[in-house]
Amino acid sequence: MDLEDIKSVVLNALKLEISKMMAILNKIDDHFDSINVNFDRMDQMLNRTKNALDRRRIANDVAFIRRSLEDQMVNHPQKRNPFDNGGITGSRADYDS
């Protein structure tokens, strides 16, 4: 076996080891891609949850304002319902406002 044959054998062995390492690195890369996809999904779920909570807070605020306005309408003598057992009736403009 001469020097060229030894170089060729060593070179082929190195190529084989490098290809094995590349296969392992590709698997690791695929695994990290999977982790990134999972993080992206979790981020989307978190954003959807946050948006749903924001919508719920807005709905609660609107309901609170509506109840407050309804309470003011009921408790304000000029805007009381005329069909409500002797309630004070105001002008038509009072009901439209």
DSSP file (Angstrom, degrees, kcal/mol; ACC not computed):
  #  RESIDUE AA STRUCTURE BP1 BP2  ACC     N-H-->O    O-->H-N    N-H-->O    O-->H-N    TCO  KAPPA ALPHA  PHI   PSI    X-CA   Y-CA   Z-CA
    1    1 A M              0   0    0      0, 0.0     2,-0.1     0, 0.0     0, 0.0   0.000 360.0 360.0 360.0 121.8    0.0    0.0    0.0
    2    2 A D     >  -     0   0    0      1,-0.1     4,-1.9     4,-0.0     3,-0.2  -0.321 360.0 -91.6 -94.8-179.0    1.6    3.2   -1.1
    3    3 A L  H  > S+     0   0    0      1,-0.2     4,-2.5     2,-0.2     5,-0.2   0.846 122.9  55.0 -63.1 -37.8    1.0    6.8    0.2
    4    4 A E  H  > S+     0   0    0      2,-0.2     4,-2.3     1,-0.2    -1,-0.2   0.888 107.4  50.1 -65.0 -39.4   -1.7    7.6   -2.4
    5    5 A D  H  > S+     0   0    0      2,-0.2     4,-2.5     1,-0.2    -2,-0.2   0.912 111.2  48.8 -65.3 -41.6   -3.7    4.5   -1.3
    6    6 A I  H  X S+     0   0    0     -4,-1.9     4,-2.7     2,-0.2     5,-0.2   0.919 111.2  50.1 -63.5 -43.8   -3.5    5.6    2.3
    7    7 A K  H  X S+     0   0    0     -4,-2.5     4,-2.7     1,-0.2    -1,-0.2   0.913 111.3  49.3 -59.7 -42.5   -4.6    9.1    1.4
    8    8 A S  H  X S+     0   0    0     -4,-2.3     4,-2.4     2,-0.2    -2,-0.2   0.909 112.1  47.0 -65.1 -43.3   -7.5    7.7   -0.5
    9    9 A V  H  X S+     0   0    0     -4,-2.5     4,-2.3     2,-0.2    -2,-0.2   0.932 115.3  45.7 -64.6 -45.9   -8.6    5.4    2.4
   10   10 A V  H  X S+     0   0    0     -4,-2.7     4,-2.5     2,-0.2    -2,-0.2   0.909 113.0  50.7 -63.8 -42.3   -8.3    8.2    4.9
   11   11 A L  H  X S+     0   0    0     -4,-2.7     4,-2.5    -5,-0.2    -2,-0.2   0.911 111.0  47.8 -62.9 -43.2  -10.1   10.7    2.6
   12   12 A N  H  X S+     0   0    0     -4,-2.4     4,-2.2     2,-0.2    -1,-0.2   0.891 111.6  50.7 -64.7 -39.2  -13.0    8.2    2.1
   13   13 A A  H  X S+     0   0    0     -4,-2.3     4,-2.4     2,-0.2    -2,-0.2   0.908 111.3  48.5 -64.3 -41.5  -13.2    7.6    5.8
   14   14 A L  H  X S+     0   0    0     -4,-2.5     4,-2.8     2,-0.2    -2,-0.2   0.912 110.1  51.4 -64.2 -42.3  -13.3   11.3    6.5
   15   15 A K  H  X S+     0   0    0     -4,-2.5     4,-2.3     1,-0.2    -2,-0.2   0.905 110.5  49.5 -60.6 -41.1  -16.0   11.8    3.8
   16   16 A L  H  X S+     0   0    0     -4,-2.2     4,-2.1     2,-0.2    -2,-0.2   0.923 112.7  46.4 -64.3 -44.8  -18.1    9.0    5.5
   17   17 A E  H  X S+     0   0    0     -4,-2.4     4,-2.6     1,-0.2    -2,-0.2   0.894 112.2  51.1 -65.1 -39.7  -17.7   10.6    8.9
   18   18 A I  H  X S+     0   0    0     -4,-2.8     4,-2.5     1,-0.2    -1,-0.2   0.905 109.2  50.1 -64.7 -40.5  -18.6   14.0    7.6
   19   19 A S  H  X S+     0   0    0     -4,-2.3     4,-2.0     2,-0.2    -1,-0.2   0.886 110.6  50.3 -66.5 -36.6  -21.7   12.7    5.9
   20   20 A K  H  X S+     0   0    0     -4,-2.1     4,-2.2     2,-0.2    -2,-0.2   0.929 111.8  47.9 -63.2 -44.8  -22.7   11.0    9.2
   21   21 A M  H  X S+     0   0    0     -4,-2.6     4,-2.9     1,-0.2    -2,-0.2   0.892 110.0  52.2 -63.2 -39.4  -22.2   14.3   11.0
   22   22 A M  H  X S+     0   0    0     -4,-2.5     4,-2.5     2,-0.2    -1,-0.2   0.893 108.0  51.6 -63.8 -39.1  -24.2   16.2    8.4
   23   23 A A  H  X S+     0   0    0     -4,-2.0     4,-2.0     2,-0.2    -2,-0.2   0.918 111.7  46.9 -63.0 -42.5  -27.1   13.7    8.8
   24   24 A I  H  X S+     0   0    0     -4,-2.2     4,-2.4     2,-0.2    -2,-0.2   0.927 112.3  49.8 -64.3 -44.5  -27.0   14.3   12.5
   25   25 A L  H  X S+     0   0    0     -4,-2.9     4,-2.7     1,-0.2    -2,-0.2   0.878 109.1  52.4 -62.8 -37.2  -26.9   18.1   12.1
   26   26 A N  H  X S+     0   0    0     -4,-2.5     4,-2.6     2,-0.2    -1,-0.2   0.897 109.0  49.9 -64.7 -39.7  -29.8   17.9    9.6
   27   27 A K  H  X S+     0   0    0     -4,-2.0     4,-2.4     2,-0.2    -2,-0.2   0.921 112.0  47.9 -63.2 -43.0  -31.9   15.9   12.2
   28   28 A I  H  X S+     0   0    0     -4,-2.4     4,-2.5     2,-0.2    -2,-0.2   0.916 111.4  50.7 -62.6 -42.7  -31.0   18.6   14.8
   29   29 A D  H  X S+     0   0    0     -4,-2.7     4,-2.3     1,-0.2    -2,-0.2   0.911 110.3  49.1 -61.7 -43.1  -32.0   21.3   12.4
   30   30 A D  H  X S+     0   0    0     -4,-2.6     4,-2.3     2,-0.2    -1,-0.2   0.896 109.9  52.5 -62.1 -39.7  -35.3   19.6   11.7
   31   31 A H  H  X S+     0   0    0     -4,-2.4     4,-2.3     1,-0.2    -2,-0.2   0.926 110.2  47.1 -62.9 -44.4  -35.9   19.3   15.4
   32   32 A F  H  X S+     0   0    0     -4,-2.5     4,-2.8     2,-0.2    -1,-0.2   0.868 109.2  54.4 -66.3 -35.4  -35.2   23.0   16.0
   33   33 A D  H  X S+     0   0    0     -4,-2.3     4,-2.4     2,-0.2    -1,-0.2   0.914 108.6  49.5 -60.7 -41.5  -37.5   23.8   13.0
   34   34 A S  H  X S+     0   0    0     -4,-2.3     4,-2.4     2,-0.2    -2,-0.2   0.907 110.6  49.6 -63.1 -42.2  -40.2   21.7   14.8
   35   35 A I  H  X S+     0   0    0     -4,-2.3     4,-2.6     2,-0.2    -2,-0.2   0.918 110.4  50.6 -62.7 -43.0  -39.6   23.6   18.0
   36   36 A N  H  X S+     0   0    0     -4,-2.8     4,-2.6     2,-0.2    -2,-0.2   0.901 109.5  50.6 -62.1 -40.7  -39.8   26.9   16.1
   37   37 A V  H  X S+     0   0    0     -4,-2.4     4,-2.6     2,-0.2    -1,-0.2   0.920 110.8  49.5 -62.3 -42.7  -43.1   25.9   14.6
   38   38 A N  H  X S+     0   0    0     -4,-2.4     4,-2.6     2,-0.2    -2,-0.2   0.904 111.1  49.0 -63.6 -40.8  -44.4   24.9   18.1
   39   39 A F  H  X S+     0   0    0     -4,-2.6     4,-2.6     2,-0.2    -1,-0.2   0.900 110.4  51.4 -65.0 -39.1  -43.3   28.3   19.4
   40   40 A D  H  X S+     0   0    0     -4,-2.6     4,-2.4     2,-0.2    -2,-0.2   0.919 111.2  48.0 -62.1 -42.7  -45.1   30.0   16.5
   41   41 A R  H  X S+     0   0    0     -4,-2.6     4,-2.7     2,-0.2    -2,-0.2   0.920 112.1  48.7 -63.2 -43.5  -48.2   28.1   17.3
   42   42 A M  H  X S+     0   0    0     -4,-2.6     4,-2.7     1,-0.2    -2,-0.2   0.899 110.6  51.4 -63.9 -38.8  -48.0   28.9   20.9
   43   43 A D  H  X S+     0   0    0     -4,-2.6     4,-2.4     2,-0.2    -1,-0.2   0.908 110.6  48.3 -63.3 -42.0  -47.5   32.6   20.1
   44   44 A Q  H  X S+     0   0    0     -4,-2.4     4,-2.6     2,-0.2    -2,-0.2   0.914 112.2  48.9 -63.8 -42.4  -50.6   32.5   17.8
   45   45 A M  H  X S+     0   0    0     -4,-2.7     4,-2.6     2,-0.2    -2,-0.2   0.908 111.1  50.3 -63.7 -40.8  -52.6   30.9   20.5
   46   46 A L  H  X S+     0   0    0     -4,-2.7     4,-2.7     2,-0.2    -2,-0.2   0.912 111.1  48.5 -63.2 -42.7  -51.4   33.5   23.0
   47   47 A N  H  X S+     0   0    0     -4,-2.4     4,-2.7     2,-0.2    -2,-0.2   0.901 111.6  49.4 -64.6 -40.7  -52.3   36.3   20.7
   48   48 A R  H  X S+     0   0    0     -4,-2.6     4,-2.5     2,-0.2    -2,-0.2   0.913 112.6  47.9 -63.9 -41.3  -55.8   34.8   20.1
   49   49 A T  H  X S+     0   0    0     -4,-2.6     4,-2.6     2,-0.2    -2,-0.2   0.921 112.5  48.8 -64.3 -43.5  -56.3   34.4   23.8
   50   50 A K  H  X S+     0   0    0     -4,-2.7     4,-2.6     1,-0.2    -2,-0.2   0.917 112.2  48.5 -62.3 -43.4  -55.2   38.0   24.4
   51   51 A N  H  X S+     0   0    0     -4,-2.7     4,-2.7     2,-0.2    -1,-0.2   0.897 111.2  50.3 -64.1 -39.6  -57.5   39.3   21.7
   52   52 A A  H  X S+     0   0    0     -4,-2.5     4,-2.4     2,-0.2    -2,-0.2   0.908 111.4  48.4 -65.0 -40.8  -60.4   37.3   23.1
   53   53 A L  H  X S+     0   0    0     -4,-2.6     4,-2.7     2,-0.2    -2,-0.2   0.908 111.2  50.4 -65.1 -40.7  -59.7   38.7   26.6
   54   54 A D  H  X S+     0   0    0     -4,-2.6     4,-2.5     2,-0.2    -2,-0.2   0.924 111.6  47.8 -61.5 -44.2  -59.5   42.2   25.1
   55   55 A R  H  X S+     0   0    0     -4,-2.7     4,-2.7     1,-0.2    -2,-0.2   0.898 112.0  50.3 -63.2 -39.2  -62.8   41.7   23.3
   56   56 A R  H  X S+     0   0    0     -4,-2.4     4,-2.7     2,-0.2    -2,-0.2   0.914 110.3  49.3 -65.5 -42.2  -64.3   40.3   26.6
   57   57 A R  H  X S+     0   0    0     -4,-2.7     4,-2.7     2,-0.2    -2,-0.2   0.921 112.3  48.3 -62.0 -43.0  -63.1   43.4   28.5
   58   58 A I  H  X S+     0   0    0     -4,-2.5     4,-2.8     2,-0.2    -2,-0.2   0.925 111.5  49.7 -62.7 -44.0  -64.5   45.7   25.9
   59   59 A A  H  X S+     0   0    0     -4,-2.7     4,-2.5     1,-0.2    -2,-0.2   0.902 111.6  48.9 -62.1 -40.4  -67.8   43.8   26.0
   60   60 A N  H  X S+     0   0    0     -4,-2.7     4,-2.5     2,-0.2    -2,-0.2   0.910 111.6  49.2 -65.0 -41.5  -67.9   44.1   29.8
   61   61 A D  H  X S+     0   0    0     -4,-2.7     4,-2.6     2,-0.2    -2,-0.2   0.921 112.1  48.0 -63.1 -43.6  -67.1   47.8   29.6
   62   62 A V  H  X S+     0   0    0     -4,-2.8     4,-2.8     1,-0.2    -2,-0.2   0.916 112.0  49.7 -63.5 -42.6  -69.9   48.3   27.1
   63   63 A A  H  X S+     0   0    0     -4,-2.5     4,-2.7     2,-0.2    -1,-0.2   0.901 111.1  49.8 -63.0 -40.2  -72.3   46.3   29.2
   64   64 A F  H  X S+     0   0    0     -4,-2.5     4,-2.5     2,-0.2    -2,-0.2   0.929 112.4  46.7 -64.0 -44.7  -71.4   48.4   32.3
   65   65 A I  H  X S+     0   0    0     -4,-2.6     4,-2.8     2,-0.2    -2,-0.2   0.918 112.6  50.5 -62.9 -42.8  -71.9   51.7   30.4
   66   66 A R  H  X S+     0   0    0     -4,-2.8     4,-2.7     2,-0.2    -2,-0.2   0.929 111.6  47.3 -61.2 -45.5  -75.2   50.4   29.0
   67   67 A R  H  X S+     0   0    0     -4,-2.7     4,-2.7     2,-0.2    -1,-0.2   0.905 112.0  51.0 -63.0 -40.0  -76.4   49.4   32.5
   68   68 A S  H  X S+     0   0    0     -4,-2.5     4,-2.3     2,-0.2    -2,-0.2   0.927 111.9  46.5 -62.9 -44.0  -75.2   52.8   33.9
   69   69 A L  H  X S+     0   0    0     -4,-2.8     4,-2.4     2,-0.2    -2,-0.2   0.901 112.2  50.6 -65.5 -39.7  -77.1   54.6   31.2
   70   70 A E  H  X S+     0   0    0     -4,-2.7     4,-2.4     2,-0.2    -2,-0.2   0.911 110.2  50.2 -63.4 -41.1  -80.2   52.5   31.7
   71   71 A D  H  X S+     0   0    0     -4,-2.7     4,-2.6     1,-0.2    -2,-0.2   0.903 110.6  49.6 -62.9 -40.4  -80.0   53.2   35.5
   72   72 A Q  H  X S+     0   0    0     -4,-2.3     4,-1.4     2,-0.2    -1,-0.2   0.897 110.5  50.2 -65.2 -39.0  -79.8   56.9   34.8
   73   73 A M  H  < S+     0   0    0     -4,-2.4    -2,-0.2     1,-0.2    -1,-0.2   0.912 114.1  44.7 -64.9 -41.7  -82.8   56.7   32.4
   74   74 A V  H  < S+     0   0    0     -4,-2.4    -2,-0.2     1,-0.2    -1,-0.2   0.891 117.9  43.3 -69.5 -39.4  -84.8   54.9   35.1
   75   75 A N  H  < S+     0   0    0     -4,-2.6    -1,-0.2    -5,-0.2    -2,-0.2   0.604  92.1  91.4 -86.3 -11.2  -83.8   57.2   37.9
   76   76 A H    ><  -     0   0    0     -4,-1.4     3,-1.4    -5,-0.2     4,-0.3  -0.758  68.8-149.1 -87.5 119.6  -84.1   60.4   36.0
   77   77 A P  G >  S+     0   0    0      0, 0.0     3,-0.7     0, 0.0    11,-0.2   0.805  93.4  52.2 -62.7 -30.5  -87.7   61.8   36.6
   78   78 A Q  G 3  S+     0   0    0      1,-0.2    12,-0.2    -3,-0.1    16,-0.1   0.648 114.1  43.0 -80.0 -12.8  -87.9   63.5   33.2
   79   79 A K  G <  S+     0   0    0     -3,-1.4    -1,-0.2    -6,-0.2    -3,-0.1   0.203  82.9 128.8-117.1  15.9  -86.9   60.4   31.3
   80   80 A R  S <  S-     0   0    0     -3,-0.7    10,-0.3     8,-0.3    -6,-0.1  -0.370  72.3 -93.4 -71.4 152.0  -88.9   57.8   33.1
   81   81 A N    >   -     0   0    0      1,-0.2     3,-1.7     8,-0.1     6,-0.3  -0.489  28.1-144.0 -65.5 125.3  -91.1   55.5   31.1
   82   82 A P  T 3  S+     0   0    0      0, 0.0     4,-0.3     0, 0.0     5,-0.2   0.722  99.8  56.3 -67.3 -19.5  -94.7   57.0   30.9
   83   83 A F  T 3  S+     0   0    0      1,-0.1     2,-1.2     2,-0.1    -2,-0.1   0.343  80.6 104.2 -90.9   7.3  -96.2   53.5   31.1
   84   84 A D  S <  S-     0   0    0     -3,-1.7     3,-0.5     1,-0.1    -1,-0.1  -0.688 105.2 -73.3 -95.7  84.3  -94.4   52.8   34.3
   85   85 A N  S    S-     0   0    0     -2,-1.2    -1,-0.1     1,-0.3    -2,-0.1   0.806 109.8 -26.1  31.3  69.8  -97.2   53.2   37.0
   86   86 A G  S    S+     0   0    0     -4,-0.3    -1,-0.3     1,-0.2    -3,-0.1   0.763  91.3 170.7  76.3  24.8  -97.6   56.9   37.1
   87   87 A G        -     0   0    0     -3,-0.5     2,-0.3    -6,-0.3    -1,-0.2  -0.313  41.9 -99.7 -67.0 153.6  -94.2   57.8   35.8
   88   88 A I        -     0   0    0    -11,-0.2     2,-0.4    -4,-0.0    -8,-0.3  -0.569  36.7-144.0 -75.3 131.3  -93.5   61.3   34.9
   89   89 A T        -     0   0    0     -2,-0.3     2,-0.2    -7,-0.1   -10,-0.1  -0.805  15.7-168.8 -98.5 138.8  -93.7   61.9   31.2
   90   90 A G        -     0   0    0     -2,-0.4   -11,-0.1   -10,-0.3   -12,-0.0  -0.397  38.4 -66.6-106.5-170.4  -91.4   64.3   29.5
   91   91 A S    >>  -     0   0    0     -2,-0.2     3,-0.9     1,-0.1     4,-0.9  -0.286  50.4-104.2 -73.3 166.9  -91.4   65.7   26.1
   92   92 A R  H >> S+     0   0    0      1,-0.3     4,-1.5     2,-0.2     3,-0.6   0.838 120.9  63.0 -61.3 -32.5  -90.8   63.5   23.1
   93   93 A A  H 3> S+     0   0    0      1,-0.2     4,-1.4     2,-0.2    -1,-0.3   0.826  94.9  60.8 -62.8 -31.4  -87.3   64.9   22.8
   94   94 A D  H <4 S+     0   0    0     -3,-0.9    -1,-0.2     1,-0.2    -2,-0.2   0.867 107.1  45.0 -64.2 -34.2  -86.4   63.5   26.3
   95   95 A Y  H << S+     0   0    0     -4,-0.9    -1,-0.2    -3,-0.6    -2,-0.2   0.793 112.2  51.1 -79.8 -27.7  -87.1   60.0   25.0
   96   96 A D  H  <        0   0    0     -4,-1.5    -2,-0.2     1,-0.2    -1,-0.2   0.720 360.0 360.0 -82.1 -21.0  -85.1   60.4   21.8
   97   97 A S     <        0   0    0     -4,-1.4    -1,-0.2    -5,-0.2    -2,-0.1   0.490 360.0 360.0 -81.7 360.0  -82.0   61.8   23.4
